[in-house]
Amino acid sequence: MTANPNPTAAMLVIGDEILSGRTRDKNIGTIADFCAELGIELREVRVVPDEIEAIVVALNELRARHTYLFTSGGIGPTHDDITADAVAKAFGVDLPVDARALKAITSRYTNFEMTPARLRMARIPAGGDPIENSVSAAPGIEIGNVFVMAGVPVIFEAMLASIAPKLEGGVKLSSTSVDSYVGEGTLGDELAAIQLSHPGVKIGSYPQFGVGKGPMTQIVMRSADKGALDSATEKVRAMIDRLHRERGIEPEKAGP
């Protein structure tokens, strides 16, 4: 079994408001679904404060490690929106006002004065390109394998739709699940052995609480290789069926 050849991705979430708990991030789930749909394997998510050096370090580490890096937050008009500055520093390039970005903003807001704060949103690191923002016009940034997007969920989603055709995806992962009415401690050793014999399948166990009258653990298997997935699923189902029989458990009667 060969390793999954799919492209990999990371997400960098930027903002003091996320780390302080004032804002609940919704974009991580969105990017996970987005990547899964394209056959891109999301491998890492990192959250950093509104500090240029912290952003630069994380951005350079993650963009070197993965096929794609997606960022969210910090590209608005206020003093603490410093993501564009950090991206320019990470790439070692200037940060000029981009004519394309400026046109997108001024075309949408014809009755607004282009203040220095609004002008900040038209800056694109040299060598980069604007990412279309169909919601509020102020663009994101594409540079190298990095896609810099807004933190506002509806704008983040619109920018993802804009960049999707540019991304090279892979084989979509399929998944199966089997429910077990015995605890994780009982499953652990045998499940580890099945995982060892199926390296191309990701196997996870997820205990459920408040379900039925006893323990319930859902085993979820994911793989781009259908044959390997079917084999692992068959082994897991056989193991759980045996454990149920040994304990006299009838899963269909385990609920309330």
N, C-alpha and C positions, 0 to 999 in steps of 0.2 A: 504494500500500500504506500503510495507516494503522498507527500504532504500536500495539503490544500494549496493549489497554485494561485488562488484568488488574490487580487490586490488587497493591501491592508490600509487601514486608516486610523487616525487618532483625532480626538476632539480636544481643543483647548478652550475652556470656559473662562472668560476674563471678567472680573468685577468684584469689588469689595462687597457689594450688596448680596451676592450669592454666598460668600464666605460668612457674612454676618447673620445670615438667615432671614434678612428682610425680604428677599426675593426668592421664591421657589423656582428652581430651574426647570423648564419644560423642554428645552432644546435637546437634551441628551437622548431622551426617548425618541424624539423626532429624527435625530441623525442615525440612531440605531436602526429604526425602521427603513430609513432612506438607504442606508448602506446594504441592509439585508435584501432589499428589493433589487439592487443593482449587482448583487454578488460581490460586494466589497466587505471584507472582514474588519469590523471595528474592533481594534485591539486595546486601545487606551483612551481614558478620559482624564484630563487633569484640570484642576481649578486653581487659578492664580489671582492675586490681588491686582489692583490698579497701580502697578509699579513697573516702570519700563524695564528694569533689569530682570525682574522675575519673568516678565513676558518674553524677553529676548532669549533667556536661557531655555525656557520651556519650548519656545517655538523652534529654536535651532536643534534641540534634542529630538523633538518629535518629527520634524520634517525630514531629518536625516534617517529616521528609523522606519518610516512608513511611506507607502505610495502616495497617500494624500493626507493633508492636515487641514481640518476645518476648525475655524475659530468663531466664537460668538461673543459679542459685547464690546463696548468701548469705541464705537466709531461715530458717535454723535457729535454735537456742536459744543459741548461744555468742556471746561478745563480738565476734567478727569477722564475725558475720552481720549486716551493716549495710545490706542492700539495701532493706529497708522504710524505714529512716531516710532513705536517699538518694532514694527515690521520693517520699516526703513532701516533702522539701526541693525536689526538682525541680518538683513541682506547687504548692509554696507552701502546703501544708495541714498540719493537725495529724495526729498519729499515735496515735489512741486505741486501747485494747483494744476490739475489735469483738465485740458480743454473739453474733453468728452464728458467728464464728470460734471464740470461746471455747466455745460449745456443741458445736461439731463435735469439738473436742479433748477436752473433759471427758466427752462421751458415749462416746468410744472408750476412754479411759484412766481408768476409774472407780476403779481402785485406786492411782493415782499422785497424789502431792501436787502441786498447781498452784504450783510454785516460780516465782520471778521469771524464771528462764531460760525455763521452758516458757511463761510468760505472754507473753514476747516474740513467740512465734509466733502469737499471737492478735491482734496489732496490724495494723490495716488503715488506710491513709491516708484521711482524711475524704473522702467522695465516692466511695470505691472499694468494691468488692465482693469477697468471698472466692471463690477458685477451688477447686472441690471436689477433694479429695485422697482417692481411694478406697483408697490404699495405707497411709498412716500418719496420716490425718486432718488434720494441720496444713495449713492452706490456702495457696494462692497468692493473688495479688492481681490484680484487674482494675481498672484506672482509666484512663479515657479510651481511647486506642487502644493501651495498654500492658498486657501480660500477663506478670506476674512469677511465675516458677515455680522449683521446686527444681532443684538441680544433680544429684541422684541420678537416674540415667537411668530407672529403673523408675517413679519418682514423676513425673519430667518427662513421660514418655509418658502416664501416667494423667491428668495435668492437661491435656495436649493433647487427649485424648479428651473431656474435660469441656467444653473451650471450643469445640471444632470446630463444633457446631451454631450458635454465635453469630457465626461469621465469614462474611462475604460473599466468596465465591470468584469465580472467573472461568472462562474457557475453559481446559480442561486442555491442556497442551502435548503434542504428539505428537513422536516422534523417529524418525530413521532413521540408519543408519550404513553406510559403505562402506569396505572395507579396501583399502589401497594398499600395494604392495610396492616403492615408491620412497620416498626420504627427503623430509622436510619441505621441505628447500631446493629440491627440484625442483618441489614443489607450490605453493610460496608465492605466486608472482605470479598464477598462474591462479586459485587459490583465493580470493585477495583480490578479483579481478575478479568472481567469482561472488557473493561476499558483498556487494559494492557494488551489484550488480544485484538482490539479494534482501534488502532491508533488514529485512523482516519475519521473516527466518529467522536464527537464531543458528547460526553454523558454527564448529566447533572442530576442531582437529587434535591428535591424541594419539598420540605415538610409542610403540611397544611395543618392549621390549628382550628379547632372549633368545627371540624367536619365529621359528621357521624358520631359514633360512640367510642371511638378509639383513635389510635395514631393513623395517619394517612400520609404517605410520601409519594409524590409524583416523580417518576423518572422520565427525564426528557432527553432525547437523543437527536443530534443535528449533524448533518454531513452533506457534502456535495456529491458523494458517491452513493447512489441508491442501493447498490448491491451490498455495500458495507453497512449501510443504515439498516437494511432489511435483516441482515445477519445479526447485528447487535440487538435489534428489537426482538427478534425471535429468542435470542439467548436470555434477555432480560425478562421477557414474558414467561418463558419456561421456568426461570428461577422463582419468579413471584408466584406463579401458579403452584409450584411445589411447596413453597413456604406457607401459602394459604391452606393447602391441603393438610400439611403437617400440623397446623394449629386449628384446624376445623373452622377456618374463616370463610364465609360466603360473602364475597365483596358486594354482590347485588343487594345483600341485606345489611350492609354495614352502615347505611345511612339512617337518619332518624325515622 
